[in-house]
Amino acid sequence: MVDEHSGHLLGAHLIGPEVSELLPELTLAQLNGLTAGDIARNVHAHPTLSEVLMEAAEMVEGKAIHI
Protein backbone atom coordinates (compact mmCIF):
# COMPACT_ATOMS: atom_id res chain seq x y z
CA MET A 1 0.00 0.00 0.00
CA VAL A 2 1.33 3.41 -0.94
CA ASP A 3 0.25 6.97 -0.34
CA GLU A 4 -1.48 7.99 -3.56
CA HIS A 5 0.03 11.48 -3.52
CA SER A 6 3.62 10.86 -2.47
CA GLY A 7 4.06 7.22 -3.50
CA HIS A 8 5.63 6.40 -0.11
CA LEU A 9 5.20 2.87 1.18
CA LEU A 10 2.58 2.68 3.94
CA GLY A 11 2.47 -1.08 4.43
CA ALA A 12 2.19 -4.42 2.69
CA HIS A 13 0.38 -7.73 2.80
CA LEU A 14 2.36 -10.84 1.92
CA ILE A 15 0.78 -14.27 1.62
CA GLY A 16 2.49 -17.44 0.45
CA PRO A 17 5.46 -19.70 0.97
CA GLU A 18 8.78 -18.00 1.71
CA VAL A 19 7.35 -14.45 1.68
CA SER A 20 9.23 -13.73 4.90
CA GLU A 21 12.27 -13.42 2.61
CA LEU A 22 10.70 -10.27 1.14
CA LEU A 23 10.15 -8.43 4.43
CA PRO A 24 13.61 -6.81 4.78
CA GLU A 25 13.30 -4.91 1.51
CA LEU A 26 9.87 -3.61 2.44
CA THR A 27 10.76 -2.63 6.00
CA LEU A 28 13.89 -0.81 4.82
CA ALA A 29 11.86 0.98 2.17
CA GLN A 30 9.28 2.10 4.70
CA LEU A 31 11.82 3.15 7.32
CA ASN A 32 13.73 5.22 4.77
CA GLY A 33 10.72 6.87 3.12
CA LEU A 34 11.22 5.24 -0.26
CA THR A 35 8.55 5.47 -2.93
CA ALA A 36 7.11 2.76 -5.14
CA GLY A 37 9.29 4.17 -7.92
CA ASP A 38 12.39 3.73 -5.78
CA ILE A 39 11.50 0.09 -5.18
CA ALA A 40 10.76 -0.46 -8.88
CA ARG A 41 14.13 1.00 -9.92
CA ASN A 42 16.06 -1.14 -7.44
CA VAL A 43 17.88 -4.12 -8.98
CA HIS A 44 15.95 -7.37 -8.49
CA ALA A 45 17.79 -10.43 -9.73
CA HIS A 46 16.06 -12.79 -12.18
CA PRO A 47 14.72 -15.33 -11.49
CA THR A 48 14.00 -14.61 -7.84
CA LEU A 49 11.03 -14.22 -5.55
CA SER A 50 11.94 -10.56 -4.99
CA GLU A 51 10.92 -9.73 -8.54
CA VAL A 52 7.33 -9.75 -7.32
CA LEU A 53 8.09 -6.61 -5.26
CA MET A 54 9.50 -4.87 -8.31
CA GLU A 55 6.45 -5.82 -10.35
CA ALA A 56 4.05 -4.66 -7.63
CA ALA A 57 5.89 -1.34 -7.37
CA GLU A 58 5.76 -0.97 -11.15
CA MET A 59 2.02 -1.68 -11.03
CA VAL A 60 1.57 1.27 -8.65
CA GLU A 61 3.28 3.45 -11.26
CA GLY A 62 1.24 1.95 -14.12
CA LYS A 63 4.33 0.35 -15.66
CA ALA A 64 3.96 -3.35 -14.79
CA ILE A 65 4.43 -5.73 -17.69
CA HIS A 66 3.72 -9.09 -16.03
CA ILE A 67 0.62 -8.38 -13.93
PDB file of N, H, CA, C and O in Angstrom:
ATOM      1  N   MET A   1       0.841  -1.165   0.000  1.00  0.00           N
ATOM      2  CA  MET A   1       0.000   0.000   0.000  1.00  0.00           C
ATOM      3  C   MET A   1       0.890   1.233   0.000  1.00  0.00           C
ATOM      4  O   MET A   1       1.860   1.316   0.754  1.00  0.00           O
ATOM      5  N   VAL A   2       0.551   2.177  -0.846  1.00  0.00           N
ATOM      6  H   VAL A   2      -0.237   2.110  -1.458  1.00  0.00           H
ATOM      7  CA  VAL A   2       1.332   3.406  -0.937  1.00  0.00           C
ATOM      8  C   VAL A   2       0.415   4.615  -0.827  1.00  0.00           C
ATOM      9  O   VAL A   2      -0.770   4.546  -1.152  1.00  0.00           O
ATOM     10  N   ASP A   3       0.977   5.712  -0.368  1.00  0.00           N
ATOM     11  H   ASP A   3       1.940   5.768  -0.103  1.00  0.00           H
ATOM     12  CA  ASP A   3       0.250   6.972  -0.341  1.00  0.00           C
ATOM     13  C   ASP A   3       0.037   7.410  -1.782  1.00  0.00           C
ATOM     14  O   ASP A   3       0.997   7.504  -2.547  1.00  0.00           O
ATOM     15  N   GLU A   4      -1.200   7.679  -2.158  1.00  0.00           N
ATOM     16  H   GLU A   4      -1.980   7.603  -1.536  1.00  0.00           H
ATOM     17  CA  GLU A   4      -1.483   7.988  -3.559  1.00  0.00           C
ATOM     18  C   GLU A   4      -0.871   9.299  -4.032  1.00  0.00           C
ATOM     19  O   GLU A   4      -0.688   9.492  -5.233  1.00  0.00           O
ATOM     20  N   HIS A   5      -0.555  10.194  -3.118  1.00  0.00           N
ATOM     21  H   HIS A   5      -0.703  10.037  -2.142  1.00  0.00           H
ATOM     22  CA  HIS A   5       0.027  11.481  -3.517  1.00  0.00           C
ATOM     23  C   HIS A   5       1.554  11.445  -3.561  1.00  0.00           C
ATOM     24  O   HIS A   5       2.166  11.941  -4.506  1.00  0.00           O
ATOM     25  N   SER A   6       2.159  10.857  -2.536  1.00  0.00           N
ATOM     26  H   SER A   6       1.662  10.454  -1.768  1.00  0.00           H
ATOM     27  CA  SER A   6       3.620  10.863  -2.465  1.00  0.00           C
ATOM     28  C   SER A   6       4.259   9.596  -3.018  1.00  0.00           C
ATOM     29  O   SER A   6       5.427   9.612  -3.406  1.00  0.00           O
ATOM     30  N   GLY A   7       3.504   8.493  -3.059  1.00  0.00           N
ATOM     31  H   GLY A   7       2.555   8.480  -2.744  1.00  0.00           H
ATOM     32  CA  GLY A   7       4.064   7.216  -3.503  1.00  0.00           C
ATOM     33  C   GLY A   7       4.839   6.486  -2.426  1.00  0.00           C
ATOM     34  O   GLY A   7       5.393   5.418  -2.685  1.00  0.00           O
ATOM     35  N   HIS A   8       4.891   7.050  -1.193  1.00  0.00           N
ATOM     36  H   HIS A   8       4.440   7.917  -0.983  1.00  0.00           H
ATOM     37  CA  HIS A   8       5.632   6.403  -0.106  1.00  0.00           C
ATOM     38  C   HIS A   8       4.929   5.139   0.362  1.00  0.00           C
ATOM     39  O   HIS A   8       3.700   5.074   0.409  1.00  0.00           O
ATOM     40  N   LEU A   9       5.718   4.149   0.703  1.00  0.00           N
ATOM     41  H   LEU A   9       6.716   4.201   0.665  1.00  0.00           H
ATOM     42  CA  LEU A   9       5.203   2.874   1.176  1.00  0.00           C
ATOM     43  C   LEU A   9       4.563   3.046   2.544  1.00  0.00           C
ATOM     44  O   LEU A   9       5.192   3.556   3.471  1.00  0.00           O
ATOM     45  N   LEU A  10       3.297   2.616   2.671  1.00  0.00           N
ATOM     46  H   LEU A  10       2.785   2.202   1.919  1.00  0.00           H
ATOM     47  CA  LEU A  10       2.575   2.685   3.941  1.00  0.00           C
ATOM     48  C   LEU A  10       2.541   1.336   4.631  1.00  0.00           C
ATOM     49  O   LEU A  10       2.533   1.272   5.861  1.00  0.00           O
ATOM     50  N   GLY A  11       2.519   0.268   3.870  1.00  0.00           N
ATOM     51  H   GLY A  11       2.525   0.320   2.871  1.00  0.00           H
ATOM     52  CA  GLY A  11       2.466  -1.076   4.428  1.00  0.00           C
ATOM     53  C   GLY A  11       2.344  -2.089   3.306  1.00  0.00           C
ATOM     54  O   GLY A  11       2.314  -1.737   2.126  1.00  0.00           O
ATOM     55  N   ALA A  12       2.274  -3.356   3.698  1.00  0.00           N
ATOM     56  H   ALA A  12       2.299  -3.642   4.656  1.00  0.00           H
ATOM     57  CA  ALA A  12       2.186  -4.416   2.689  1.00  0.00           C
ATOM     58  C   ALA A  12       1.535  -5.656   3.281  1.00  0.00           C
ATOM     59  O   ALA A  12       1.592  -5.887   4.489  1.00  0.00           O
ATOM     60  N   HIS A  13       0.927  -6.435   2.431  1.00  0.00           N
ATOM     61  H   HIS A  13       0.881  -6.247   1.450  1.00  0.00           H
ATOM     62  CA  HIS A  13       0.383  -7.730   2.796  1.00  0.00           C
ATOM     63  C   HIS A  13       1.111  -8.773   1.962  1.00  0.00           C
ATOM     64  O   HIS A  13       1.177  -8.661   0.738  1.00  0.00           O
ATOM     65  N   LEU A  14       1.647  -9.773   2.615  1.00  0.00           N
ATOM     66  H   LEU A  14       1.594  -9.864   3.609  1.00  0.00           H
ATOM     67  CA  LEU A  14       2.359 -10.840   1.916  1.00  0.00           C
ATOM     68  C   LEU A  14       1.749 -12.171   2.326  1.00  0.00           C
ATOM     69  O   LEU A  14       1.625 -12.466   3.515  1.00  0.00           O
ATOM     70  N   ILE A  15       1.373 -12.964   1.348  1.00  0.00           N
ATOM     71  H   ILE A  15       1.474 -12.725   0.383  1.00  0.00           H
ATOM     72  CA  ILE A  15       0.775 -14.273   1.615  1.00  0.00           C
ATOM     73  C   ILE A  15       1.435 -15.287   0.694  1.00  0.00           C
ATOM     74  O   ILE A  15       1.504 -15.079  -0.517  1.00  0.00           O
ATOM     75  N   GLY A  16       1.918 -16.381   1.264  1.00  0.00           N
ATOM     76  H   GLY A  16       1.862 -16.550   2.248  1.00  0.00           H
ATOM     77  CA  GLY A  16       2.488 -17.439   0.452  1.00  0.00           C
ATOM     78  C   GLY A  16       3.754 -17.999   1.052  1.00  0.00           C
ATOM     79  O   GLY A  16       4.285 -17.465   2.026  1.00  0.00           O
ATOM     80  N   PRO A  17       4.237 -19.080   0.466  1.00  0.00           N
ATOM     81  CA  PRO A  17       5.460 -19.696   0.973  1.00  0.00           C
ATOM     82  C   PRO A  17       6.669 -18.790   0.763  1.00  0.00           C
ATOM     83  O   PRO A  17       6.822 -18.176  -0.294  1.00  0.00           O
ATOM     84  N   GLU A  18       7.509 -18.714   1.763  1.00  0.00           N
ATOM     85  H   GLU A  18       7.385 -19.213   2.621  1.00  0.00           H
ATOM     86  CA  GLU A  18       8.782 -17.996   1.714  1.00  0.00           C
ATOM     87  C   GLU A  18       8.669 -16.479   1.571  1.00  0.00           C
ATOM     88  O   GLU A  18       9.659 -15.822   1.247  1.00  0.00           O
ATOM     89  N   VAL A  19       7.470 -15.901   1.809  1.00  0.00           N
ATOM     90  H   VAL A  19       6.666 -16.434   2.072  1.00  0.00           H
ATOM     91  CA  VAL A  19       7.350 -14.451   1.681  1.00  0.00           C
ATOM     92  C   VAL A  19       8.098 -13.706   2.777  1.00  0.00           C
ATOM     93  O   VAL A  19       8.361 -12.511   2.644  1.00  0.00           O
ATOM     94  N   SER A  20       8.443 -14.397   3.854  1.00  0.00           N
ATOM     95  H   SER A  20       8.229 -15.367   3.962  1.00  0.00           H
ATOM     96  CA  SER A  20       9.226 -13.725   4.900  1.00  0.00           C
ATOM     97  C   SER A  20      10.574 -13.261   4.352  1.00  0.00           C
ATOM     98  O   SER A  20      11.196 -12.368   4.927  1.00  0.00           O
ATOM     99  N   GLU A  21      11.029 -13.849   3.259  1.00  0.00           N
ATOM    100  H   GLU A  21      10.524 -14.575   2.792  1.00  0.00           H
ATOM    101  CA  GLU A  21      12.272 -13.422   2.609  1.00  0.00           C
ATOM    102  C   GLU A  21      12.148 -12.026   1.996  1.00  0.00           C
ATOM    103  O   GLU A  21      13.158 -11.373   1.731  1.00  0.00           O
ATOM    104  N   LEU A  22      10.920 -11.571   1.772  1.00  0.00           N
ATOM    105  H   LEU A  22      10.101 -12.101   1.988  1.00  0.00           H
ATOM    106  CA  LEU A  22      10.702 -10.270   1.144  1.00  0.00           C
ATOM    107  C   LEU A  22      10.584  -9.129   2.145  1.00  0.00           C
ATOM    108  O   LEU A  22      10.682  -7.961   1.768  1.00  0.00           O
ATOM    109  N   LEU A  23      10.377  -9.455   3.409  1.00  0.00           N
ATOM    110  H   LEU A  23      10.297 -10.404   3.715  1.00  0.00           H
ATOM    111  CA  LEU A  23      10.154  -8.426   4.428  1.00  0.00           C
ATOM    112  C   LEU A  23      11.277  -7.410   4.569  1.00  0.00           C
ATOM    113  O   LEU A  23      10.987  -6.218   4.671  1.00  0.00           O
ATOM    114  N   PRO A  24      12.548  -7.817   4.580  1.00  0.00           N
ATOM    115  CA  PRO A  24      13.612  -6.814   4.781  1.00  0.00           C
ATOM    116  C   PRO A  24      13.591  -5.677   3.760  1.00  0.00           C
ATOM    117  O   PRO A  24      13.813  -4.523   4.125  1.00  0.00           O
ATOM    118  N   GLU A  25      13.334  -5.976   2.513  1.00  0.00           N
ATOM    119  H   GLU A  25      13.154  -6.914   2.216  1.00  0.00           H
ATOM    120  CA  GLU A  25      13.296  -4.909   1.510  1.00  0.00           C
ATOM    121  C   GLU A  25      12.163  -3.935   1.803  1.00  0.00           C
ATOM    122  O   GLU A  25      12.333  -2.721   1.693  1.00  0.00           O
ATOM    123  N   LEU A  26      11.016  -4.471   2.175  1.00  0.00           N
ATOM    124  H   LEU A  26      10.878  -5.457   2.265  1.00  0.00           H
ATOM    125  CA  LEU A  26       9.866  -3.606   2.439  1.00  0.00           C
ATOM    126  C   LEU A  26      10.027  -2.789   3.714  1.00  0.00           C
ATOM    127  O   LEU A  26       9.648  -1.618   3.749  1.00  0.00           O
ATOM    128  N   THR A  27      10.581  -3.387   4.757  1.00  0.00           N
ATOM    129  H   THR A  27      10.889  -4.338   4.729  1.00  0.00           H
ATOM    130  CA  THR A  27      10.757  -2.630   6.000  1.00  0.00           C
ATOM    131  C   THR A  27      11.825  -1.546   5.827  1.00  0.00           C
ATOM    132  O   THR A  27      11.678  -0.447   6.361  1.00  0.00           O
ATOM    133  N   LEU A  28      12.882  -1.838   5.097  1.00  0.00           N
ATOM    134  H   LEU A  28      13.002  -2.731   4.663  1.00  0.00           H
ATOM    135  CA  LEU A  28      13.893  -0.810   4.818  1.00  0.00           C
ATOM    136  C   LEU A  28      13.309   0.324   3.978  1.00  0.00           C
ATOM    137  O   LEU A  28      13.599   1.497   4.215  1.00  0.00           O
ATOM    138  N   ALA A  29      12.495  -0.033   3.008  1.00  0.00           N
ATOM    139  H   ALA A  29      12.259  -0.985   2.815  1.00  0.00           H
ATOM    140  CA  ALA A  29      11.864   0.981   2.168  1.00  0.00           C
ATOM    141  C   ALA A  29      10.970   1.888   3.001  1.00  0.00           C
ATOM    142  O   ALA A  29      11.000   3.108   2.844  1.00  0.00           O
ATOM    143  N   GLN A  30      10.177   1.298   3.882  1.00  0.00           N
ATOM    144  H   GLN A  30      10.152   0.307   4.010  1.00  0.00           H
ATOM    145  CA  GLN A  30       9.279   2.103   4.697  1.00  0.00           C
ATOM    146  C   GLN A  30      10.051   2.969   5.688  1.00  0.00           C
ATOM    147  O   GLN A  30       9.746   4.151   5.848  1.00  0.00           O
ATOM    148  N   LEU A  31      11.038   2.395   6.345  1.00  0.00           N
ATOM    149  H   LEU A  31      11.286   1.435   6.216  1.00  0.00           H
ATOM    150  CA  LEU A  31      11.821   3.154   7.325  1.00  0.00           C
ATOM    151  C   LEU A  31      12.585   4.318   6.701  1.00  0.00           C
ATOM    152  O   LEU A  31      12.849   5.317   7.371  1.00  0.00           O
ATOM    153  N   ASN A  32      12.938   4.197   5.437  1.00  0.00           N
ATOM    154  H   ASN A  32      12.724   3.386   4.893  1.00  0.00           H
ATOM    155  CA  ASN A  32      13.728   5.225   4.769  1.00  0.00           C
ATOM    156  C   ASN A  32      12.916   6.116   3.837  1.00  0.00           C
ATOM    157  O   ASN A  32      13.479   6.903   3.075  1.00  0.00           O
ATOM    158  N   GLY A  33      11.585   5.991   3.898  1.00  0.00           N
ATOM    159  H   GLY A  33      11.127   5.352   4.517  1.00  0.00           H
ATOM    160  CA  GLY A  33      10.724   6.871   3.119  1.00  0.00           C
ATOM    161  C   GLY A  33      10.821   6.703   1.620  1.00  0.00           C
ATOM    162  O   GLY A  33      10.631   7.659   0.868  1.00  0.00           O
ATOM    163  N   LEU A  34      11.119   5.476   1.178  1.00  0.00           N
ATOM    164  H   LEU A  34      11.273   4.700   1.789  1.00  0.00           H
ATOM    165  CA  LEU A  34      11.221   5.245  -0.263  1.00  0.00           C
ATOM    166  C   LEU A  34       9.840   5.204  -0.909  1.00  0.00           C
ATOM    167  O   LEU A  34       8.841   4.904  -0.255  1.00  0.00           O
ATOM    168  N   THR A  35       9.804   5.502  -2.171  1.00  0.00           N
ATOM    169  H   THR A  35      10.615   5.745  -2.702  1.00  0.00           H
ATOM    170  CA  THR A  35       8.554   5.466  -2.929  1.00  0.00           C
ATOM    171  C   THR A  35       8.459   4.164  -3.706  1.00  0.00           C
ATOM    172  O   THR A  35       9.419   3.397  -3.788  1.00  0.00           O
ATOM    173  N   ALA A  36       7.281   3.931  -4.273  1.00  0.00           N
ATOM    174  H   ALA A  36       6.502   4.554  -4.206  1.00  0.00           H
ATOM    175  CA  ALA A  36       7.107   2.759  -5.139  1.00  0.00           C
ATOM    176  C   ALA A  36       8.082   2.819  -6.305  1.00  0.00           C
ATOM    177  O   ALA A  36       8.607   1.789  -6.728  1.00  0.00           O
ATOM    178  N   GLY A  37       8.326   4.007  -6.825  1.00  0.00           N
ATOM    179  H   GLY A  37       7.899   4.844  -6.482  1.00  0.00           H
ATOM    180  CA  GLY A  37       9.287   4.173  -7.915  1.00  0.00           C
ATOM    181  C   GLY A  37      10.691   3.785  -7.513  1.00  0.00           C
ATOM    182  O   GLY A  37      11.424   3.187  -8.301  1.00  0.00           O
ATOM    183  N   ASP A  38      11.074   4.122  -6.282  1.00  0.00           N
ATOM    184  H   ASP A  38      10.478   4.607  -5.642  1.00  0.00           H
ATOM    185  CA  ASP A  38      12.394   3.735  -5.778  1.00  0.00           C
ATOM    186  C   ASP A  38      12.523   2.220  -5.720  1.00  0.00           C
ATOM    187  O   ASP A  38      13.558   1.666  -6.092  1.00  0.00           O
ATOM    188  N   ILE A  39      11.486   1.556  -5.261  1.00  0.00           N
ATOM    189  H   ILE A  39      10.645   2.006  -4.959  1.00  0.00           H
ATOM    190  CA  ILE A  39      11.496   0.088  -5.185  1.00  0.00           C
ATOM    191  C   ILE A  39      11.555  -0.506  -6.583  1.00  0.00           C
ATOM    192  O   ILE A  39      12.296  -1.460  -6.820  1.00  0.00           O
ATOM    193  N   ALA A  40      10.786   0.042  -7.504  1.00  0.00           N
ATOM    194  H   ALA A  40      10.183   0.816  -7.311  1.00  0.00           H
ATOM    195  CA  ALA A  40      10.760  -0.462  -8.875  1.00  0.00           C
ATOM    196  C   ALA A  40      12.115  -0.324  -9.553  1.00  0.00           C
ATOM    197  O   ALA A  40      12.512  -1.200 -10.322  1.00  0.00           O
ATOM    198  N   ARG A  41      12.831   0.763  -9.281  1.00  0.00           N
ATOM    199  H   ARG A  41      12.509   1.475  -8.656  1.00  0.00           H
ATOM    200  CA  ARG A  41      14.127   1.004  -9.920  1.00  0.00           C
ATOM    201  C   ARG A  41      15.270   0.232  -9.277  1.00  0.00           C
ATOM    202  O   ARG A  41      16.359   0.154  -9.846  1.00  0.00           O
ATOM    203  N   ASN A  42      15.037  -0.341  -8.091  1.00  0.00           N
ATOM    204  H   ASN A  42      14.152  -0.277  -7.628  1.00  0.00           H
ATOM    205  CA  ASN A  42      16.065  -1.137  -7.435  1.00  0.00           C
ATOM    206  C   ASN A  42      16.320  -2.410  -8.255  1.00  0.00           C
ATOM    207  O   ASN A  42      15.402  -2.932  -8.888  1.00  0.00           O
ATOM    208  N   VAL A  43      17.540  -2.901  -8.244  1.00  0.00           N
ATOM    209  H   VAL A  43      18.285  -2.477  -7.730  1.00  0.00           H
ATOM    210  CA  VAL A  43      17.876  -4.116  -8.984  1.00  0.00           C
ATOM    211  C   VAL A  43      17.291  -5.330  -8.268  1.00  0.00           C
ATOM    212  O   VAL A  43      17.545  -5.543  -7.082  1.00  0.00           O
ATOM    213  N   HIS A  44      16.515  -6.113  -8.990  1.00  0.00           N
ATOM    214  H   HIS A  44      16.309  -5.940  -9.953  1.00  0.00           H
ATOM    215  CA  HIS A  44      15.946  -7.365  -8.492  1.00  0.00           C
ATOM    216  C   HIS A  44      16.414  -8.474  -9.432  1.00  0.00           C
ATOM    217  O   HIS A  44      16.053  -8.501 -10.609  1.00  0.00           O
ATOM    218  N   ALA A  45      17.208  -9.372  -8.904  1.00  0.00           N
ATOM    219  H   ALA A  45      17.501  -9.350  -7.948  1.00  0.00           H
ATOM    220  CA  ALA A  45      17.790 -10.434  -9.733  1.00  0.00           C
ATOM    221  C   ALA A  45      16.703 -11.324 -10.324  1.00  0.00           C
ATOM    222  O   ALA A  45      15.633 -11.494  -9.740  1.00  0.00           O
ATOM    223  N   HIS A  46      16.996 -11.884 -11.488  1.00  0.00           N
ATOM    224  H   HIS A  46      17.865 -11.746 -11.963  1.00  0.00           H
ATOM    225  CA  HIS A  46      16.062 -12.787 -12.177  1.00  0.00           C
ATOM    226  C   HIS A  46      16.736 -14.135 -12.354  1.00  0.00           C
ATOM    227  O   HIS A  46      17.899 -14.187 -12.755  1.00  0.00           O
ATOM    228  N   PRO A  47      16.059 -15.198 -12.075  1.00  0.00           N
ATOM    229  CA  PRO A  47      14.716 -15.325 -11.494  1.00  0.00           C
ATOM    230  C   PRO A  47      14.789 -15.419  -9.979  1.00  0.00           C
ATOM    231  O   PRO A  47      15.501 -16.268  -9.443  1.00  0.00           O
ATOM    232  N   THR A  48      14.067 -14.565  -9.293  1.00  0.00           N
ATOM    233  H   THR A  48      13.489 -13.875  -9.728  1.00  0.00           H
ATOM    234  CA  THR A  48      14.004 -14.614  -7.835  1.00  0.00           C
ATOM    235  C   THR A  48      12.610 -14.231  -7.371  1.00  0.00           C
ATOM    236  O   THR A  48      11.830 -13.643  -8.121  1.00  0.00           O
ATOM    237  N   LEU A  49      12.312 -14.567  -6.149  1.00  0.00           N
ATOM    238  H   LEU A  49      12.945 -15.045  -5.540  1.00  0.00           H
ATOM    239  CA  LEU A  49      11.033 -14.220  -5.549  1.00  0.00           C
ATOM    240  C   LEU A  49      10.895 -12.704  -5.420  1.00  0.00           C
ATOM    241  O   LEU A  49       9.790 -12.171  -5.512  1.00  0.00           O
ATOM    242  N   SER A  50      12.013 -12.011  -5.206  1.00  0.00           N
ATOM    243  H   SER A  50      12.911 -12.444  -5.131  1.00  0.00           H
ATOM    244  CA  SER A  50      11.944 -10.562  -4.986  1.00  0.00           C
ATOM    245  C   SER A  50      11.435  -9.789  -6.196  1.00  0.00           C
ATOM    246  O   SER A  50      11.036  -8.632  -6.065  1.00  0.00           O
ATOM    247  N   GLU A  51      11.444 -10.399  -7.348  1.00  0.00           N
ATOM    248  H   GLU A  51      11.768 -11.339  -7.455  1.00  0.00           H
ATOM    249  CA  GLU A  51      10.915  -9.726  -8.539  1.00  0.00           C
ATOM    250  C   GLU A  51       9.456  -9.344  -8.383  1.00  0.00           C
ATOM    251  O   GLU A  51       8.984  -8.407  -9.028  1.00  0.00           O
ATOM    252  N   VAL A  52       8.738 -10.065  -7.530  1.00  0.00           N
ATOM    253  H   VAL A  52       9.121 -10.825  -7.006  1.00  0.00           H
ATOM    254  CA  VAL A  52       7.332  -9.747  -7.323  1.00  0.00           C
ATOM    255  C   VAL A  52       7.181  -8.363  -6.685  1.00  0.00           C
ATOM    256  O   VAL A  52       6.199  -7.670  -6.952  1.00  0.00           O
ATOM    257  N   LEU A  53       8.136  -7.953  -5.849  1.00  0.00           N
ATOM    258  H   LEU A  53       8.934  -8.517  -5.633  1.00  0.00           H
ATOM    259  CA  LEU A  53       8.089  -6.614  -5.256  1.00  0.00           C
ATOM    260  C   LEU A  53       8.314  -5.549  -6.321  1.00  0.00           C
ATOM    261  O   LEU A  53       7.641  -4.518  -6.325  1.00  0.00           O
ATOM    262  N   MET A  54       9.252  -5.795  -7.217  1.00  0.00           N
ATOM    263  H   MET A  54       9.798  -6.633  -7.214  1.00  0.00           H
ATOM    264  CA  MET A  54       9.501  -4.866  -8.311  1.00  0.00           C
ATOM    265  C   MET A  54       8.253  -4.728  -9.176  1.00  0.00           C
ATOM    266  O   MET A  54       7.864  -3.619  -9.544  1.00  0.00           O
ATOM    267  N   GLU A  55       7.637  -5.843  -9.495  1.00  0.00           N
ATOM    268  H   GLU A  55       7.953  -6.743  -9.196  1.00  0.00           H
ATOM    269  CA  GLU A  55       6.454  -5.825 -10.355  1.00  0.00           C
ATOM    270  C   GLU A  55       5.293  -5.106  -9.673  1.00  0.00           C
ATOM    271  O   GLU A  55       4.569  -4.347 -10.317  1.00  0.00           O
ATOM    272  N   ALA A  56       5.112  -5.341  -8.368  1.00  0.00           N
ATOM    273  H   ALA A  56       5.701  -5.958  -7.844  1.00  0.00           H
ATOM    274  CA  ALA A  56       4.048  -4.658  -7.630  1.00  0.00           C
ATOM    275  C   ALA A  56       4.296  -3.157  -7.585  1.00  0.00           C
ATOM    276  O   ALA A  56       3.365  -2.366  -7.733  1.00  0.00           O
ATOM    277  N   ALA A  57       5.552  -2.763  -7.381  1.00  0.00           N
ATOM    278  H   ALA A  57       6.308  -3.406  -7.261  1.00  0.00           H
ATOM    279  CA  ALA A  57       5.892  -1.343  -7.371  1.00  0.00           C
ATOM    280  C   ALA A  57       5.672  -0.726  -8.744  1.00  0.00           C
ATOM    281  O   ALA A  57       5.203   0.408  -8.848  1.00  0.00           O
ATOM    282  N   GLU A  58       6.004  -1.459  -9.789  1.00  0.00           N
ATOM    283  H   GLU A  58       6.385  -2.380  -9.705  1.00  0.00           H
ATOM    284  CA  GLU A  58       5.758  -0.967 -11.150  1.00  0.00           C
ATOM    285  C   GLU A  58       4.264  -0.852 -11.428  1.00  0.00           C
ATOM    286  O   GLU A  58       3.837   0.038 -12.163  1.00  0.00           O
ATOM    287  N   MET A  59       3.473  -1.739 -10.852  1.00  0.00           N
ATOM    288  H   MET A  59       3.820  -2.463 -10.255  1.00  0.00           H
ATOM    289  CA  MET A  59       2.024  -1.680 -11.030  1.00  0.00           C
ATOM    290  C   MET A  59       1.472  -0.384 -10.432  1.00  0.00           C
ATOM    291  O   MET A  59       0.580   0.238 -11.010  1.00  0.00           O
ATOM    292  N   VAL A  60       1.999   0.021  -9.279  1.00  0.00           N
ATOM    293  H   VAL A  60       2.723  -0.484  -8.809  1.00  0.00           H
ATOM    294  CA  VAL A  60       1.572   1.272  -8.653  1.00  0.00           C
ATOM    295  C   VAL A  60       1.823   2.441  -9.602  1.00  0.00           C
ATOM    296  O   VAL A  60       1.031   3.381  -9.662  1.00  0.00           O
ATOM    297  N   GLU A  61       2.916   2.378 -10.333  1.00  0.00           N
ATOM    298  H   GLU A  61       3.560   1.614 -10.285  1.00  0.00           H
ATOM    299  CA  GLU A  61       3.277   3.450 -11.264  1.00  0.00           C
ATOM    300  C   GLU A  61       2.657   3.269 -12.654  1.00  0.00           C
ATOM    301  O   GLU A  61       2.902   4.071 -13.555  1.00  0.00           O
ATOM    302  N   GLY A  62       1.855   2.213 -12.824  1.00  0.00           N
ATOM    303  H   GLY A  62       1.656   1.562 -12.092  1.00  0.00           H
ATOM    304  CA  GLY A  62       1.243   1.952 -14.124  1.00  0.00           C
ATOM    305  C   GLY A  62       2.210   1.443 -15.165  1.00  0.00           C
ATOM    306  O   GLY A  62       1.980   1.625 -16.361  1.00  0.00           O
ATOM    307  N   LYS A  63       3.312   0.796 -14.729  1.00  0.00           N
ATOM    308  H   LYS A  63       3.498   0.649 -13.758  1.00  0.00           H
ATOM    309  CA  LYS A  63       4.333   0.348 -15.659  1.00  0.00           C
ATOM    310  C   LYS A  63       4.598  -1.161 -15.612  1.00  0.00           C
ATOM    311  O   LYS A  63       5.564  -1.638 -16.209  1.00  0.00           O
ATOM    312  N   ALA A  64       3.749  -1.909 -14.909  1.00  0.00           N
ATOM    313  H   ALA A  64       2.965  -1.522 -14.425  1.00  0.00           H
ATOM    314  CA  ALA A  64       3.962  -3.354 -14.793  1.00  0.00           C
ATOM    315  C   ALA A  64       3.755  -4.031 -16.143  1.00  0.00           C
ATOM    316  O   ALA A  64       2.865  -3.660 -16.909  1.00  0.00           O
ATOM    317  N   ILE A  65       4.585  -5.023 -16.418  1.00  0.00           N
ATOM    318  H   ILE A  65       5.307  -5.324 -15.795  1.00  0.00           H
ATOM    319  CA  ILE A  65       4.435  -5.730 -17.690  1.00  0.00           C
ATOM    320  C   ILE A  65       4.023  -7.191 -17.505  1.00  0.00           C
ATOM    321  O   ILE A  65       3.673  -7.860 -18.477  1.00  0.00           O
ATOM    322  N   HIS A  66       4.061  -7.693 -16.258  1.00  0.00           N
ATOM    323  H   HIS A  66       4.345  -7.149 -15.469  1.00  0.00           H
ATOM    324  CA  HIS A  66       3.722  -9.092 -16.032  1.00  0.00           C
ATOM    325  C   HIS A  66       2.440  -9.292 -15.235  1.00  0.00           C
ATOM    326  O   HIS A  66       1.983 -10.427 -15.094  1.00  0.00           O
ATOM    327  N   ILE A  67       1.856  -8.242 -14.718  1.00  0.00           N
ATOM    328  H   ILE A  67       2.226  -7.320 -14.833  1.00  0.00           H
ATOM    329  CA  ILE A  67       0.622  -8.380 -13.930  1.00  0.00           C
ATOM    330  C   ILE A  67      -0.543  -7.899 -14.748  1.00  0.00           C
ATOM    331  O   ILE A  67      -1.680  -7.925 -14.277  1.00  0.00           O
TER     332      ILE A  67
END
